[in-house]
């Protein structure tokens, strides 16, 4: 369960996910696994420098991790961190469903009186 103490960390995570280019990078890393900047930019209109900046934002949000292999840096998605985003969205979904249920009950009660 996400608590109010977790909100700044969660906000950082969702800010990192709130960009189309970063979502594409997440998708590539999910589909193809760890890869270098060279591979991440292959077939893309985005420069290596831009991809690097996006990866740094994602790294600050702990969404990706990097390791150096020789002269290359290999980037991988942190699946646990992505799971945190899913759990947070599930929690919000349950809260929303509960609020709608309360509203429905209130409306139905008002109609019978």
VOBA-1610 file (N, C-alpha, C; in pm, whole numbers, padded with zeros to 5 digits, always signed):
BEGIN
Unk+00084-00118+00000Unk+00000+00000+00000Unk+00089+00125+00000Unk+00055+00217-00085Unk+00129+00342-00094Unk+00074+00437+00012Unk+00163+00497+00087Unk+00122+00591+00192Unk+00157+00733+00150Unk+00114+00830+00230Unk+00143+00970+00199Unk+00293+00997+00204Unk+00367+00920+00282Unk+00513+00936+00285Unk+00575+00895+00152Unk+00508+00805+00079Unk+00559+00755-00049Unk+00528+00849-00166Unk+00443+00948-00144Unk+00398+01032-00255Unk+00510+01103-00331Unk+00607+01164-00264Unk+00714+01229-00343Unk+00789+01131-00432Unk+00816+01013-00380Unk+00887+00911-00458Unk+00799+00862-00574Unk+00671+00844-00547Unk+00578+00802-00652Unk+00563+00912-00757Unk+00559+01036-00715Unk+00548+01148-00809Unk+00669+01150-00903Unk+00787+01125-00850Unk+00908+01120-00931Unk+00899+01007-01034Unk+00848+00894-00991Unk+00832+00779-01081Unk+00734+00813-01194Unk+00619+00868-01159Unk+00519+00897-01262Unk+00562+01014-01351Unk+00639+01106-01298Unk+00694+01214-01382Unk+00789+01154-01486Unk+00868+01056-01443Unk+00960+00990-01537Unk+00883+00914-01645Unk+00768+00859-01608Unk+00687+00784-01704Unk+00598+00876-01788Unk+00592+01002-01751Unk+00499+01095-01816Unk+00551+01160-01942Unk+00642+01096-02010Unk+00699+01151-02132Unk+00694+01042-02239Unk+00652+01078-02359Unk+00637+00981-02466Unk+00768+00910-02500Unk+00876+00985-02506Unk+01005+00924-02538Unk+01047+00825-02430Unk+01028+00863-02305Unk+01065+00772-02196Unk+00977+00647-02195Unk+00849+00664-02227Unk+00761+00546-02236Unk+00806+00453-02348Unk+00854+00510-02457Unk+00906+00427-02566Unk+01031+00351-02520Unk+01116+00419-02443Unk+01237+00354-02390Unk+01199+00240-02295Unk+01100+00264-02209Unk+01053+00159-02117Unk+01002+00041-02198Unk+00925+00069-02302Unk+00872-00037-02386Unk+00984-00118-02452Unk+01083-00049-02505Unk+01197-00118-02569Unk+01270-00205-02468Unk+01295-00151-02349Unk+01367-00227-02248Unk+01284-00345-02198Unk+01151-00329-02192Unk+01064-00441-02154Unk+01069-00551-02259Unk+01058-00510-02385Unk+01052-00607-02494Unk+01185-00675-02522Unk+01293-00595-02524Unk+01422-00646-02572Unk+01526-00668-02462Unk+01496-00628-02340Unk+01589-00646-02231Unk+01697-00539-02229Unk+01799-00559-02145Unk+01906-00460-02131Unk+01975-00430-02264Unk+02008-00302-02283Unk+02078-00264-02407Unk+02152-00133-02390Unk+02238-00107-02485Unk+02320+00014-02485Unk+02243+00129-02551Unk+02299+00249-02537Unk+02242+00367-02602Unk+02235+00344-02753Unk+02338+00285-02808Unk+02342+00260-02952Unk+02221+00179-02995Unk+02192+00073-02922Unk+02078-00011-02957Unk+01946+00059-02927Unk+01942+00138-02821Unk+01818+00209-02788Unk+01782+00315-02892Unk+01882+00371-02958Unk+01855+00476-03056Unk+01838+00422-03198Unk+01869+00296-03219Unk+01856+00237-03353Unk+01710+00246-03398Unk+01690+00301-03518Unk+01556+00313-03574Unk+01473+00424-03514Unk+01537+00510-03437Unk+01466+00619-03369Unk+01507+00753-03427Unk+01421+00850-03414Unk+01452+00986-03457Unk+01523+01064-03346Unk+01539+01002-03229Unk+01595+01068-03111Unk+01747+01047-03108Unk+01820+01154-03078Unk+01966+01145-03074Unk+02013+01069-02951Unk+02136+01026-02955Unk+02195+00958-02839Unk+02198+01049-02718Unk+02229+01177-02741Unk+02234+01273-02630Unk+02097+01287-02564Unk+01992+01294-02645Unk+01856+01306-02591Unk+01816+01179-02515Unk+01848+01064-02571Unk+01817+00938-02503Unk+01892+00930-02370Unk+02017+00973-02370Unk+02095+00974-02246Unk+02028+01061-02141Unk+01981+01180-02179Unk+01913+01268-02084Unk+01787+01201-02030Unk+01711+01137-02117Unk+01589+01069-02071Unk+01623+00953-01978Unk+01728+00879-02009Unk+01768+00768-01922Unk+01814+00819-01785Unk+01879+00933-01781Unk+01922+00991-01652Unk+01801+01029-01567Unk+01697+01084-01630Unk+01573+01115-01557Unk+01513+00987-01501Unk+01511+00883-01584Unk+01456+00756-01540Unk+01543+00691-01432Unk+01673+00714-01439Unk+01764+00661-01337Unk+01740+00731-01204Unk+01718+00862-01206Unk+01689+00934-01083Unk+01560+00885-01017Unk+01466+00841-01100Unk+01341+00787-01049Unk+01353+00638-01014Unk+01475+00585-01030Unk+01505+00444-01001Unk+01426+00349-01090Unk+01394+00394-01211Unk+01321+00312-01306Unk+01415+00229-01392Unk+01537+00279-01413Unk+01639+00205-01487Unk+01768+00206-01407Unk+01853+00110-01441Unk+01986+00102-01380Unk+02086+00082-01492Unk+02206+00132-01470Unk+02309+00117-01571Unk+02430+00043-01514Unk+02496-00030-01603Unk+02622-00096-01569Unk+02716-00077-01686Unk+02842-00061-01655Unk+02942-00041-01759Unk+02999-00176-01799Unk+03001-00200-01931Unk+03065-00317-01989Unk+03165-00267-02091Unk+03290-00261-02051Unk+03393-00206-02139Unk+03367-00058-02161Unk+03353-00019-02285Unk+03328+00122-02316Unk+03180+00155-02325Unk+03096+00054-02317Unk+02952+00075-02329Unk+02885+00074-02192Unk+02778+00151-02184Unk+02692+00147-02067Unk+02566+00074-02108Unk+02531-00029-02032Unk+02413-00108-02060Unk+02303-00066-01963Unk+02187-00039-02018Unk+02072+00006-01939Unk+01971-00106-01927Unk+01917-00121-01807Unk+01812-00222-01787Unk+01701-00161-01703Unk+01581-00209-01728Unk+01463-00164-01657Unk+01455-00231-01522Unk+01419-00157-01420Unk+01398-00215-01288Unk+01253-00261-01280Unk+01231-00390-01296Unk+01096-00446-01299Unk+01021-00422-01168Unk+01092-00425-01058Unk+01027-00403-00928Unk+00972-00261-00920Unk+01049-00167-00969Unk+01005-00027-00966Unk+00882-00008-01056Unk+00882-00074-01170Unk+00765-00069-01258Unk+00645-00134-01189Unk+00671-00239-01114Unk+00565-00304-01035Unk+00508-00210-00930Unk+00593-00125-00872Unk+00544-00025-00775Unk+00443+00068-00840Unk+00471+00110-00962Unk+00379+00198-01035Unk+00245+00127-01056Unk+00252+00002-01094Unk+00128-00074-01116Unk+00049-00089-00986Unk+00117-00119-00876Unk+00047-00134-00748Unk-00017-00003-00705Unk+00052+00108-00730Unk-00003+00238-00694Unk-00128+00266-00777Unk-00123+00238-00907Unk-00240+00259-00993Unk-00355+00166-00954Unk-00323+00043-00914Unk-00427-00049-00867Unk-00492+00004-00741Unk-00412+00060-00650Unk-00465+00115-00526Unk-00559+00232-00556Unk-00519+00320-00645Unk-00603+00433-00683Unk-00732+00382-00748Unk-00723+00280-00830Unk-00839+00222-00896Unk-00939+00168-00793Unk-00888+00098-00692Unk-00975+00044-00587Unk-01040+00157-00507Unk-00964+00261-00477Unk-01020+00374-00405Unk-01130+00442-00487Unk-01107+00456-00616Unk-01206+00516-00705Unk-01333+00430-00711Unk-01316+00299-00724Unk-01431+00208-00726Unk-01511+00219-00596Unk-01441+00227-00483Unk-01509+00241-00353Unk-01585+00373-00346Unk-01524+00481-00393Unk-01591+00611-00392Unk-01715+00609-00480Unk-01707+00547-00596Unk-01823+00536-00684Unk-01933+00451-00621Unk-01893+00346-00550Unk-01990+00263-00478Unk-02063+00342-00371Unk-01989+00423-00298Unk-02053+00507-00194Unk-02148+00608-00257Unk-02107+00667-00369Unk-02192+00764-00438Unk-02319+00697-00489Unk-02306+00577-00545Unk-02422+00504-00594Unk-02518+00474-00480Unk-02465+00428-00368Unk-02551+00399-00253Unk-02622+00524-00203Unk-02553+00635-00202Unk-02612+00762-00158Unk-02724+00806-00253Unk-02702+00795-00382Unk-02803+00832-00481Unk-02925+00740-00472Unk-02901+00610-00460Unk-03010+00515-00449Unk-03090+00539-00322Unk-03023+00574-00214Unk-03092+00602-00088Unk-03178+00727-00103Unk-03123+00829-00169Unk-03195+00954-00189Unk-03319+00932-00278Unk-03311+00840-00373Unk-03424+00813-00463Unk-03538+00742-00390Unk-03505+00665-00287Unk-03610+00591-00215Unk-03674+00675-00107Unk-03618+00788-00074Unk-03678+00872+00031Unk-03753+00988-00026
//
